[in-house]
């Protein structure tokens, strides 16, 4: 009898094989007894060298050696090379483990030892200027220059007061003079420096450069292989010529362009007034996927010419009341490009949550069923924009999920103070109508979904003026507080949104726990919503409202369930979604 320490795996014979046995022999057959298979346990010492090397590579990506303030250091994965002779032999035989940790320690001999272990592989050099590394800056800078012909990625992080402007600019000038033939990625983060420190009048030519990130300093880096450019400027107009020159040098390969313009209170020079004239020369980016901008004036983007499938993300610090001035040509041309593409589009206006947001999003040709995508398209774009902002501010990973073609514009919370919700709605939607009406052809037919999440109302005549022309819209998302909108749609079923089949209602504010003194508002909203559904039924239209979704918070459950029961008598499908 087997011992309890042994493990067995029972392997069942296929039923088809058992049933076929009688046909192979006239002798009655029996089911063969499965042979037990004993599992073999292995320790880490039994793993092959190539498996151990893979484990050490994964370890080096999460347990990196570093030096912190005050001389504190951590050996990270290097400790594994001192566990036993076999591990040390394996680790030292993997030069790719060491290519990203050349400057991990301030000790000169340690740096040279790590460098020797890299052999002749391309290097990933990370150079941090801080109080801990300040005494070693000179010899590290010299070594950095010597290693430049082997450097694949170069990253500088300059903390406040760690290095003088003259010394750092001298290092960059030396790098430019020597050239970077193998450099594929360049990142410079310069923190808390004065505005005059942010410009360096040199020009770097790196033939293999693919990724460029300049934060707090700018100088032209020209390459025909750039795919991602991210810059943070203090003066958009002063550096505009050089920025456009960088984009123009890699026009055929650029995919991602991210520009952040921060306030600059340093006096402008006399030559400043002449910089804007250079914006008139167009820069064509046929392969652009994402264009992101944060700042007050997006005029820097006016010269960019991109395909319709490009996603634009603008975060404007200008006041919402000056929306037309802030967006200017880039907005109007982008709206026309999207709608003339003749793909289903959704227009979203949202002031429920800060910042105020407007977006026009389009599904690419051959996309999924529009009704399944329309209700989630806006949420996906918001998540994508948040990922872009995290990347621009905190150096997180650039979002990899596919962005739908479109335009997303945000206004920070301080720019909407003092304006009524109704005023915001008109301010946001009127420029879209102007762009459509000033174009040749009927661009309204591309708009299939309207997302108007504004917890306020307009007059009936204002609603009719804003919604006139959107006859192709079949999906509407609105706020329950817009009772006049509900009444207006109910009395103009043949002229306003005549093809409406899907209605999504946001229930924010319908809190079941509130005092009954406010009951008149839920009662009026319920009456208007029910009246709208009945009006579309009585109009005898070929298309009726087939689907109603009630969205909101758990506090609105009583109102939502009441409306589900009431609307269920008129609508084939009613759904409640509370989170």
C-alpha positions in Angstrom: 0.0 0.0 0.0 1.3 3.4 -0.9 2.5 5.8 1.8 0.7 9.0 2.7 3.7 11.0 1.5 3.3 10.0 -2.2 1.2 12.2 -4.6 -0.7 10.6 -7.5 -2.4 12.1 -10.5 -5.2 10.0 -12.0 -5.3 10.2 -15.8 -8.7 9.1 -17.3 -8.6 7.3 -20.6 -10.7 9.0 -23.4 -14.2 7.5 -23.7 -13.8 7.2 -27.4 -10.7 4.9 -27.0 -12.5 2.6 -24.6 -15.6 2.2 -26.8 -13.4 1.3 -29.8 -11.7 -1.6 -28.1 -14.4 -4.3 -28.9 -14.0 -3.6 -32.6 -10.3 -4.4 -32.5 -10.7 -7.8 -30.8 -13.3 -10.5 -30.3 -12.1 -11.0 -26.7 -14.1 -9.0 -24.2 -12.0 -6.0 -23.1 -11.8 -4.3 -19.8 -10.9 -0.7 -18.9 -7.1 -0.5 -18.3 -6.0 0.5 -14.9 -4.5 4.1 -14.8 -0.9 4.2 -14.0 -0.2 6.6 -11.1 2.2 9.4 -11.8 4.3 10.7 -8.9 5.0 14.4 -8.9 8.6 15.5 -8.4 9.3 18.4 -6.2 12.2 20.7 -7.1 13.9 23.4 -5.2 15.4 26.6 -6.6 18.8 25.0 -6.6 17.6 22.4 -9.1 16.6 25.0 -11.7 18.6 25.4 -14.9 21.0 28.4 -15.4 18.8 30.0 -18.0 15.7 29.8 -15.7 17.7 31.4 -12.9 18.9 34.1 -15.3 15.3 34.9 -16.1 14.5 35.1 -12.4 17.4 37.5 -11.8 16.3 39.8 -14.7 12.9 40.1 -13.1 14.4 40.7 -9.7 16.6 43.5 -11.1 13.6 45.3 -12.5 11.9 45.6 -9.1 14.9 45.6 -6.6 17.1 48.3 -8.0 20.2 49.5 -6.2 20.1 53.2 -5.3 21.7 55.9 -3.2 19.4 58.3 -1.2 20.0 61.5 0.8 22.6 61.3 3.5 24.6 58.6 1.8 22.0 55.9 2.5 22.1 53.1 -0.1 20.5 49.8 -1.0 22.2 47.1 -2.9 19.0 45.7 -4.3 19.3 42.7 -6.5 23.1 42.8 -6.2 22.8 41.0 -2.9 21.7 37.9 -4.8 25.2 37.7 -6.3 26.6 37.1 -2.8 24.3 34.2 -1.8 26.4 31.4 -3.3 29.1 30.8 -5.9 26.6 29.4 -8.5 24.3 32.4 -8.3 27.2 34.8 -8.6 28.5 33.0 -11.7 25.1 33.2 -13.3 24.6 36.9 -12.5 28.0 38.0 -13.6 27.4 36.1 -16.9 24.4 38.2 -17.7 25.7 41.6 -18.8 22.2 42.9 -19.5 21.5 42.9 -15.8 23.9 45.7 -15.2 23.3 48.0 -18.1 20.7 50.2 -16.2 22.7 50.5 -13.0 26.0 52.0 -13.9 25.6 55.1 -11.7 23.8 53.3 -8.9 26.5 54.1 -6.3 28.6 57.1 -5.7 31.8 55.1 -5.2 34.1 55.4 -8.2 35.5 51.9 -8.0 31.9 50.4 -7.6 30.8 52.3 -10.8 33.8 51.0 -12.7 33.1 47.5 -11.5 29.5 47.6 -12.6 30.5 49.1 -15.9 33.0 46.3 -16.5 30.2 43.8 -16.0 28.1 45.4 -18.8 30.8 44.4 -21.4 29.9 46.2 -24.6 26.1 46.3 -24.4 24.2 49.6 -24.9 23.7 51.4 -21.6 20.7 52.9 -19.8 22.2 55.8 -17.9 20.2 57.5 -15.1 22.0 60.5 -13.6 20.6 62.2 -10.5 21.9 65.6 -9.3 21.1 65.9 -5.6 22.8 66.7 -2.3 24.0 63.1 -1.9 25.7 63.0 -5.3 27.0 66.6 -5.4 30.6 65.8 -4.4 30.9 63.2 -7.2 29.4 65.4 -9.9 32.6 66.2 -11.7 34.0 62.6 -12.3 30.5 61.3 -13.0 29.9 63.9 -15.6 33.2 63.0 -17.3 32.4 59.3 -17.2 28.9 60.1 -18.7 30.6 61.8 -21.6 32.9 58.9 -22.2 30.0 56.5 -22.2 27.9 58.5 -24.6 28.8 56.5 -27.7 27.3 53.4 -25.9 24.3 55.1 -24.2 20.9 53.9 -25.3 18.8 55.9 -22.8 19.9 59.0 -20.9 18.0 60.4 -18.0 18.9 63.5 -15.9 17.1 64.5 -12.7 18.2 67.8 -11.2 17.0 68.6 -7.7 16.8 72.2 -6.5 20.2 73.6 -5.6 22.1 70.4 -6.4 24.0 71.8 -9.4 24.6 75.3 -10.7 23.0 76.5 -14.0 26.5 77.0 -15.5 27.7 73.5 -14.7 24.6 71.7 -15.9 24.4 73.7 -19.1 28.1 73.0 -19.6 27.5 69.3 -19.4 24.6 69.5 -21.9 26.8 71.6 -24.2 29.5 69.0 -24.1 27.0 66.3 -24.9 25.7 68.2 -27.9 29.3 68.8 -29.1 30.2 65.1 -28.8 27.0 63.8 -30.4 24.8 60.9 -29.4 24.8 58.3 -32.3 23.2 55.5 -30.3 20.8 57.5 -28.1 17.2 56.3 -28.3 15.6 58.1 -25.3 16.5 61.4 -23.6 14.8 62.6 -20.4 15.7 65.8 -18.5 13.7 66.8 -15.4 14.9 70.1 -14.0 13.0 71.0 -10.9 12.4 74.4 -9.2 14.7 76.4 -11.4 14.2 80.1 -12.3 12.6 81.0 -15.6 15.9 82.3 -17.1 17.3 78.8 -16.6 14.8 77.1 -18.8 16.3 77.9 -22.2 19.6 76.5 -23.6 20.7 77.8 -27.0 22.3 74.6 -28.4 21.0 72.1 -30.9 21.4 68.3 -30.5 21.2 65.9 -33.5 20.6 62.3 -32.5 19.9 60.2 -35.5 18.3 57.3 -33.6 16.4 59.3 -30.9 12.8 57.9 -30.5 11.6 59.4 -27.2 12.3 63.0 -25.9 11.1 64.4 -22.6 12.3 67.9 -21.5 10.8 69.2 -18.3 11.9 72.7 -17.1 14.4 73.2 -19.9 14.2 73.2 -23.7 16.7 73.0 -26.5 16.1 71.6 -30.0 16.7 67.8 -30.4 16.5 66.9 -34.0 15.9 63.3 -35.2 14.0 61.7 -38.0 13.0 58.7 -35.8 11.2 60.5 -33.0 7.9 58.8 -32.0 7.2 60.6 -28.7 7.9 64.3 -27.8 7.0 65.7 -24.4 8.1 69.2 -23.3 7.3 71.5 -20.4 7.8 75.2 -21.3 7.6 78.4 -19.4 7.1 80.5 -22.5 5.0 79.0 -25.3 5.7 81.8 -27.8 9.4 82.2 -27.1 10.1 78.5 -27.7 7.5 77.9 -30.4 9.8 78.1 -33.3 12.2 75.5 -31.8 9.3 73.2 -30.7 7.8 73.2 -34.2 11.3 72.6 -35.6 11.6 69.5 -33.5 8.2 68.2 -34.7 8.9 69.0 -38.3 12.2 67.1 -38.2 10.3 63.9 -37.3 7.0 64.6 -39.1 6.8 61.1 -40.7 7.4 59.1 -37.5 5.8 61.2 -34.6 2.9 59.5 -32.9 2.6 61.3 -29.5 3.1 65.0 -28.8 2.6 66.3 -25.2 3.1 70.0 -24.4 2.8 71.6 -21.0 3.0 75.4 -20.7 3.4 76.7 -17.1 2.9 80.3 -16.0 5.9 82.5 -16.5 6.2 85.8 -14.8 9.6 86.7 -16.2 9.5 89.7 -18.5 9.3 88.9 -22.2 12.1 90.0 -24.4 11.6 92.4 -27.3 12.0 89.6 -29.8 9.0 87.9 -28.2 6.5 89.8 -30.4 8.0 88.4 -33.6 7.8 84.7 -32.7 4.1 84.2 -33.4 4.6 84.9 -37.1 6.4 81.5 -37.5 3.2 79.7 -36.5 1.7 80.2 -39.9 3.9 77.4 -41.5 2.0 74.1 -41.2 3.5 71.0 -39.7 2.0 67.8 -41.2 2.0 64.8 -38.9 0.5 62.0 -40.9 1.0 59.3 -38.2 0.0 61.3 -35.1 -2.1 59.3 -32.6 -2.2 61.6 -29.5 -1.8 65.4 -29.2 -2.0 66.7 -25.6 -1.7 70.3 -24.4 -2.0 71.9 -21.0 -1.9 75.7 -20.6 -3.7 78.9 -21.3 -3.2 79.5 -25.0 -3.3 76.5 -27.4 -2.1 78.7 -30.3 1.1 76.6 -30.5 -1.1 73.8 -32.0 -2.6 75.9 -34.7 0.1 74.9 -37.2 -0.3 71.1 -36.7 -2.1 69.1 -39.4 -3.1 65.6 -38.4 -5.3 62.9 -39.7 -9.0 62.6 -38.5 -8.1 59.6 -36.3 -5.8 61.6 -34.0 -7.0 62.2 -30.4 -6.6 65.7 -29.1 -6.6 66.4 -25.4 -6.6 70.1 -24.3 -6.6 71.3 -20.7 -7.1 75.1 -20.7 -6.4 77.3 -17.8 -8.3 80.2 -19.5 -11.7 81.1 -18.2 -14.6 79.1 -19.5 -16.3 82.4 -20.5 -13.6 83.0 -23.0 -13.9 79.6 -24.6 -14.1 80.8 -28.2 -11.0 82.9 -27.8 -9.0 80.1 -26.1 -9.8 77.4 -28.6 -9.7 79.6 -31.8 -8.7 77.8 -35.0 -7.5 74.5 -33.6 -11.0 73.9 -32.2 -13.0 74.8 -35.2 -10.8 72.9 -37.7 -10.7 69.9 -35.4 -14.5 69.8 -35.1 -14.9 70.0 -38.9 -12.4 67.3 -39.5 -14.1 64.9 -37.1 -17.6 65.4 -38.3 -16.6 65.4 -42.0 -15.1 61.9 -41.5 -18.7 60.7 -41.6 -18.3 58.2 -38.8 -20.8 58.1 -35.8 -19.9 60.8 -33.3 -20.9 61.6 -29.7 -20.8 65.1 -28.2 -20.4 65.3 -24.5 -20.9 68.3 -22.2 -20.3 67.7 -18.5 -20.2 70.2 -15.7 -21.4 67.8 -12.9 -17.9 67.0 -11.9 -14.9 69.3 -12.1 -13.2 70.2 -14.3 -15.8 71.2 -16.8 -15.4 69.0 -19.9 -16.4 69.0 -23.5 -15.6 66.3 -26.0 -16.4 65.1 -29.5 -15.5 61.5 -30.0 -15.8 59.2 -33.0 -15.8 55.5 -33.6 -13.3 54.4 -36.4 -14.7 52.8 -39.5 -15.7 49.2 -38.9 -16.3 49.7 -35.2 -18.7 47.7 -33.0 -22.4 48.4 -32.8 -22.9 52.1 -32.0 -25.5 51.6 -29.3 -23.1 49.4 -27.3 -20.3 51.9 -27.6 -22.0 55.2 -27.2 -22.7 54.9 -23.5 -19.1 54.0 -22.6 -17.2 56.0 -25.1 -17.0 59.2 -23.0 -15.9 57.2 -19.8 -13.1 55.6 -21.7 -11.9 58.9 -23.1 -11.9 60.4 -19.6 -9.8 57.5 -18.2 -7.4 58.0 -21.1 -7.1 61.7 -20.5 -6.4 61.1 -16.8 -3.6 58.7 -17.8 -2.1 61.4 -20.0 -2.2 63.9 -17.2 -0.5 61.4 -14.8 2.2 60.8 -17.3 2.8 64.5 -17.9 2.8 65.3 -14.1 4.1 62.2 -12.3 6.0 60.4 -15.1 3.8 57.4 -15.0 3.6 55.1 -18.0 2.1 56.6 -21.1 -1.4 55.1 -21.6 -1.2 52.2 -24.0 -4.9 51.6 -24.6 -6.2 52.7 -27.9 -7.7 56.2 -28.0 -10.7 56.8 -30.1 -10.5 59.6 -32.6 -11.7 62.8 -31.1 -11.3 66.0 -29.2 -11.4 66.5 -25.4 -11.2 69.9 -23.7 -11.1 70.5 -20.0 -11.3 73.7 -17.8 -9.9 73.6 -14.3 -12.4 74.2 -11.4 -11.3 77.7 -10.7 -12.2 78.9 -14.2 -15.9 78.1 -13.8 -16.6 79.9 -10.5 -19.4 82.4 -10.7 -21.1 81.1 -13.9 -24.5 79.4 -13.9 -24.8 75.9 -15.3 -27.1 77.1 -18.0 -24.6 79.7 -19.1 -21.9 77.0 -19.2 -24.1 74.8 -21.4 -24.6 77.5 -24.0 -21.0 78.5 -23.9 -19.9 74.9 -24.6 -22.5 73.9 -27.2 -22.7 77.1 -29.2 -19.1 76.9 -30.7 -19.9 73.3 -31.9 -23.0 74.5 -33.6 -21.0 77.4 -35.2 -18.4 75.0 -36.5 -21.1 72.8 -38.0 -23.2 75.6 -39.5 -20.1 77.3 -41.0 -19.1 74.2 -42.9 -20.2 73.0 -46.3 -22.5 70.0 -46.2 -24.7 68.7 -43.4 -22.3 67.7 -40.6 -25.1 67.2 -38.2 -25.8 63.8 -39.5 -22.5 62.5 -38.1 -23.7 63.2 -34.5 -25.5 60.2 -33.2 -25.2 60.7 -29.4 -25.6 63.8 -27.2 -24.3 63.6 -23.6 -25.6 66.7 -21.8 -24.8 66.0 -18.1 -25.6 69.5 -16.8 -27.6 69.8 -13.6 -29.5 72.8 -14.7 -31.9 74.1 -17.3 -32.4 76.6 -20.1 -35.5 78.2 -21.4 -37.6 76.2 -23.9 -36.6 78.6 -26.8 -32.9 78.2 -25.9 -33.2 74.4 -25.9 -34.9 74.5 -29.3 -32.1 76.7 -30.7 -29.3 74.5 -29.3 -30.8 71.2 -30.4 -32.1 72.2 -33.8 -30.3 70.3 -36.5 -29.3 67.2 -34.5 -31.9 65.0 -36.3 -29.6 61.9 -36.5 -29.2 61.6 -32.7 -30.5 58.3 -31.4 -28.9 58.3 -28.0 -29.4 61.1 -25.4 -27.8 61.3 -21.9 -29.1 64.1 -19.7 -29.6 65.2 -16.1 -32.8 64.7 -14.3 -32.8 68.3 -13.2 -33.3 69.5 -16.8 -37.1 69.4 -16.5 -37.6 72.1 -19.1 -35.6 70.0 -21.6 -37.9 67.0 -20.9 -41.0 69.2 -21.5 -39.5 70.7 -24.6 -38.7 67.4 -26.2 -42.1 66.1 -25.3 -43.8 68.9 -27.2 -41.5 68.9 -30.2 -41.1 65.2 -31.0 -41.1 65.7 -34.7 -38.5 68.4 -34.9 -36.2 67.9 -31.9 -34.3 64.5 -31.8 -36.9 62.7 -33.9 -34.9 59.5 -34.1 -34.3 59.2 -30.4 -34.4 55.5 -29.3 -32.1 55.4 -26.2 -32.4 57.7 -23.2 -29.9 57.8 -20.3 -30.9 59.9 -17.3 -28.4 61.0 -14.5 -30.2 61.0 -11.1 -27.6 63.0 -9.1 -29.4 65.0 -6.5 -32.4 62.7 -6.2 -31.3 61.7 -2.6 -33.9 59.5 -0.9 -32.7 60.7 2.5 -33.5 64.3 1.9 -36.4 66.1 3.7 -39.8 65.8 2.0 -39.8 69.6 1.7 -37.9 69.0 -1.6 -40.3 66.4 -2.8 -41.8 68.7 -5.4 -38.6 68.4 -7.5 -38.6 64.6 -7.7 -42.3 64.6 -8.4 -41.9 67.1 -11.3 -39.0 65.3 -12.7 -40.9 62.0 -12.6 -43.9 63.5 -14.3 -41.8 65.2 -17.1 -39.7 62.0 -17.7 -42.9 59.8 -18.0 -44.5 62.5 -20.2 -41.6 62.4 -22.6 -41.8 58.6 -23.1 -45.6 58.8 -23.6 -45.3 61.7 -26.0 -42.9 59.7 -28.3 -45.4 56.8 -28.2 -48.4 58.9 -29.0 -46.5 60.6 -31.9 -46.8 57.4 -33.9 -43.2 57.4 -34.9 -41.6 54.4 -36.6 -38.8 54.5 -33.9 -39.9 54.7 -30.3 -37.8 55.0 -27.1 -36.7 51.4 -26.7 -34.2 51.7 -23.8 -34.0 53.9 -20.7 -31.1 53.7 -18.3 -31.2 55.4 -14.9 -27.8 56.3 -13.5 -26.8 57.7 -10.2 -25.6 57.0 -6.7 -27.1 54.5 -4.2 -28.9 57.3 -2.4 -31.2 57.6 -5.4 -32.3 54.0 -5.3 -35.9 54.6 -4.2 -36.5 57.2 -7.0 -34.8 54.9 -9.5 -36.8 51.8 -8.7 -40.0 53.8 -8.7 -39.2 55.1 -12.2 -38.2 51.7 -13.4 -41.7 50.3 -12.4 -43.5 53.3 -13.9 -41.5 53.4 -17.2 -41.6 49.7 -17.6 -45.2 50.0 -18.8 -44.2 52.0 -21.8 -40.5 51.1 -22.6 -39.4 47.6 -23.6 -36.2 47.8 -21.5 -35.5 49.9 -18.4 -32.2 49.5 -16.6 -31.0 51.0 -13.2 -27.3 51.5 -12.7 -26.2 52.9 -9.4 -22.6 53.1 -8.1 
